[in-house]
């Protein structure tokens, strides 16, 4: 499963980009929030990737930040919301504002997003309110070690999420990690897996 891609921007549009990774062009669908953050064509960029596998297609969805990718994964876990609508939601509202609207049960704000009706807004609040609340608590207790080594922590988070661990479990494990300058992703990942397997 593809979790991260770094390559040259061969094509850039509001709906999708083509990322040239060592001569292979990956078509990656993106929300507007990611599009606005992208550099010029032919520049090198890195995107966090969600791989969506269907019977007849494999689609890649790309995000500039792990927060966006994580929110996207939460959105598509809600019944009735597929990747296309999930990406559309993120195109119309900032991740923090969306999280606040869901945890605060703001049906009016959620219902104003194109493609979200009253029932879908209610489902979002019902299914994600507690998940996002617990996520915010673990984020507030941000790990000092991970803050000191953001690249390693980010790669470890991405790897663990793709292994199927829940966001809250990953945040908790990262908070307990004791990363040292010079630690590799492999070292940190082994440490995190030991903590998760306790």
Secondary structure as the mmCIF struct_conf table of DSSP 4:
data_model
#
loop_
_struct_conf.conf_type_id
_struct_conf.id
_struct_conf.beg_label_comp_id
_struct_conf.beg_label_asym_id
_struct_conf.beg_label_seq_id
_struct_conf.end_label_comp_id
_struct_conf.end_label_asym_id
_struct_conf.end_label_seq_id
STRN STRN1 UNK A 4 UNK A 12
BEND BEND1 UNK A 14 UNK A 15
STRN STRN2 UNK A 16 UNK A 21
TURN_TY1_P TURN_TY1_P1 UNK A 22 UNK A 23
STRN STRN3 UNK A 24 UNK A 30
HELX_RH_AL_P HELX_RH_AL_P1 UNK A 32 UNK A 37
TURN_TY1_P TURN_TY1_P2 UNK A 41 UNK A 42
BEND BEND2 UNK A 43 UNK A 43
STRN STRN4 UNK A 44 UNK A 53
BEND BEND3 UNK A 55 UNK A 56
STRN STRN5 UNK A 58 UNK A 63
BEND BEND4 UNK A 64 UNK A 65
HELX_RH_AL_P HELX_RH_AL_P2 UNK A 66 UNK A 76
TURN_TY1_P TURN_TY1_P3 UNK A 77 UNK A 77
BEND BEND5 UNK A 78 UNK A 78
TURN_TY1_P TURN_TY1_P4 UNK A 79 UNK A 80
HELX_RH_AL_P HELX_RH_AL_P3 UNK A 83 UNK A 92
BEND BEND6 UNK A 93 UNK A 93
HELX_RH_AL_P HELX_RH_AL_P4 UNK A 95 UNK A 103
TURN_TY1_P TURN_TY1_P5 UNK A 104 UNK A 105
HELX_RH_AL_P HELX_RH_AL_P5 UNK A 107 UNK A 111
TURN_TY1_P TURN_TY1_P6 UNK A 112 UNK A 112
BEND BEND7 UNK A 113 UNK A 113
TURN_TY1_P TURN_TY1_P7 UNK A 114 UNK A 115
HELX_RH_AL_P HELX_RH_AL_P6 UNK A 118 UNK A 140
TURN_TY1_P TURN_TY1_P8 UNK A 141 UNK A 141
HELX_RH_AL_P HELX_RH_AL_P7 UNK A 144 UNK A 148
TURN_TY1_P TURN_TY1_P9 UNK A 149 UNK A 149
HELX_RH_AL_P HELX_RH_AL_P8 UNK A 150 UNK A 162
TURN_TY1_P TURN_TY1_P10 UNK A 163 UNK A 164
HELX_RH_AL_P HELX_RH_AL_P9 UNK A 167 UNK A 176
TURN_TY1_P TURN_TY1_P11 UNK A 181 UNK A 182
HELX_RH_AL_P HELX_RH_AL_P10 UNK A 185 UNK A 196
TURN_TY1_P TURN_TY1_P12 UNK A 197 UNK A 197
#
